[in-house]
Amino acid sequence: MINLAHLIETVQLLLEQFQSLTKKILQETILKARPELATAYGNILTLLVLLTSIYLLLLLVNAFRKILGIILLLGWLFLSISMVLTVLTK
């Protein structure tokens, strides 16, 4: 069974690693002239990437929910039609 505390620690570690990588990339590329700004922009960039990921995940879940709703609606509709036709043909 997954321990919630262990899961939270793992996610926190991954976020810290991503934040560190983002800062390093910013320092070596865009902010080469002013690497001290990489910390501030790295933190903001990490937060925005995280929020964007959550948003996209929610969009996918919502799209799946709509597709499942359509499948359920069609299933009930076909079942009802089948039952009505069976009763009428006998």
MODELLER restraints for C-alpha pairs under 7 A, 6 or more apart:
rsr = mdl.restraints
at = mdl.atoms
rsr.add(forms.Gaussian(group=physical.xy_distance, feature=features.Distance(at['CA:19:A'], at['CA:42:A']), mean=6.23, stdev=0.5))
rsr.add(forms.Gaussian(group=physical.xy_distance, feature=features.Distance(at['CA:19:A'], at['CA:43:A']), mean=6.44, stdev=0.5))
rsr.add(forms.Gaussian(group=physical.xy_distance, feature=features.Distance(at['CA:19:A'], at['CA:46:A']), mean=5.73, stdev=0.5))
rsr.add(forms.Gaussian(group=physical.xy_distance, feature=features.Distance(at['CA:22:A'], at['CA:42:A']), mean=5.56, stdev=0.5))
rsr.add(forms.Gaussian(group=physical.xy_distance, feature=features.Distance(at['CA:23:A'], at['CA:38:A']), mean=5.24, stdev=0.5))
rsr.add(forms.Gaussian(group=physical.xy_distance, feature=features.Distance(at['CA:23:A'], at['CA:39:A']), mean=5.85, stdev=0.5))
rsr.add(forms.Gaussian(group=physical.xy_distance, feature=features.Distance(at['CA:23:A'], at['CA:42:A']), mean=4.86, stdev=0.5))
rsr.add(forms.Gaussian(group=physical.xy_distance, feature=features.Distance(at['CA:26:A'], at['CA:38:A']), mean=5.65, stdev=0.5))
rsr.add(forms.Gaussian(group=physical.xy_distance, feature=features.Distance(at['CA:27:A'], at['CA:35:A']), mean=4.76, stdev=0.5))
rsr.add(forms.Gaussian(group=physical.xy_distance, feature=features.Distance(at['CA:27:A'], at['CA:38:A']), mean=5.65, stdev=0.5))
rsr.add(forms.Gaussian(group=physical.xy_distance, feature=features.Distance(at['CA:31:A'], at['CA:38:A']), mean=6.50, stdev=0.5))
